[in-house]
């Protein structure tokens, strides 16, 4: 485990926590009655740090490939998907379609 981030639950009926580790995985945990892993996102490099936006609509993951992935929840599927990548030099690669495979 490298990092854990709690999501502010403003406007939500549940709590969320994101965790990341050196196995290239970002895990999103959800608590209704008890904590369960809601989604696992696998990247091409270790995930060193994760951080939620102030109101919890976006989640950033800093990875060992010197990129930060920005995830957003798809309203239809309820899945967190990569919507952009930011390289080490600050170049933003905005995507029309989700990057997650």
C-alpha positions in Angstrom: 0.0 0.0 0.0 1.4 3.3 -1.1 -1.4 5.8 -0.4 -5.0 6.0 0.7 -7.4 8.9 0.1 -10.8 9.5 1.5 -13.5 11.1 -0.7 -15.7 13.9 0.6 -19.3 12.5 0.4 -21.1 15.8 -0.2 -24.3 14.9 -2.1 -23.7 11.2 -1.8 -25.3 8.5 0.3 -22.1 6.5 0.6 -18.4 6.9 1.5 -15.5 6.3 -0.9 -11.9 5.6 -0.3 -9.2 5.1 -3.0 -6.0 3.1 -2.3 -3.0 2.4 -4.6 0.0 0.2 -4.5 3.1 -1.0 -6.4 1.1 -3.8 -8.2 -0.2 -1.2 -10.7 -3.6 -1.1 -9.1 -5.9 1.7 -8.0 -8.7 0.4 -5.9 -11.9 2.3 -5.1 -13.7 1.1 -1.9 -17.3 2.0 -1.1 -19.2 1.9 2.2 -22.9 1.5 2.3 -23.3 -0.8 5.3 -19.7 -2.0 5.3 -16.6 -1.4 3.2 -16.3 -3.4 -0.1 -14.0 -3.0 -3.1 -16.2 -1.3 -5.7 -13.7 -1.1 -8.6 -10.1 -1.9 -9.4 -8.3 0.0 -12.2 -5.0 -1.5 -13.5 -2.4 0.7 -15.0 0.9 0.0 -16.9 3.1 1.3 -13.9 3.0 1.3 -10.1 0.5 3.8 -8.6 2.3 6.0 -6.0 -0.3 8.5 -4.9 -4.1 9.1 -5.3 -6.1 12.2 -4.5 -9.8 13.1 -4.8 -11.0 16.5 -6.0 -12.5 18.7 -3.3 -16.1 17.5 -3.9 -15.2 14.0 -5.1 -16.2 14.2 -8.8 -12.6 13.4 -10.0 -9.8 11.2 -8.8 -6.1 11.6 -9.7 -3.6 8.8 -9.7 0.2 9.5 -9.9 2.0 6.6 -11.6 5.5 5.3 -11.9 5.5 6.1 -15.7 5.8 9.8 -14.7 2.1 10.5 -15.7 -0.9 11.5 -13.7 -4.1 9.8 -14.7 -7.4 11.7 -14.0 -10.5 9.6 -13.5 -14.1 10.5 -13.5 -17.2 8.4 -12.8 -19.3 7.6 -15.9 -22.9 8.4 -15.0 -24.4 5.5 -17.0 -22.1 2.7 -16.0 -21.1 4.0 -12.5 -17.5 3.0 -13.3 -14.5 5.3 -12.8 -12.7 5.8 -16.1 -9.5 7.6 -17.1 -10.5 10.8 -18.9 -7.1 12.5 -19.3 -3.4 12.0 -18.7 -0.9 14.6 -17.7 2.8 13.9 -18.5 5.8 14.8 -16.4 6.4 17.9 -18.5 2.8 19.1 -17.9 1.4 18.1 -21.3 -2.3 17.3 -21.1 -3.7 14.5 -23.2 -7.5 15.0 -23.1 -9.6 12.1 -24.3 -13.0 12.1 -25.9 -13.4 8.4 -25.0 -12.2 6.8 -21.8 -8.7 5.5 -21.8 -9.3 2.6 -19.4 -9.1 -0.8 -21.0 
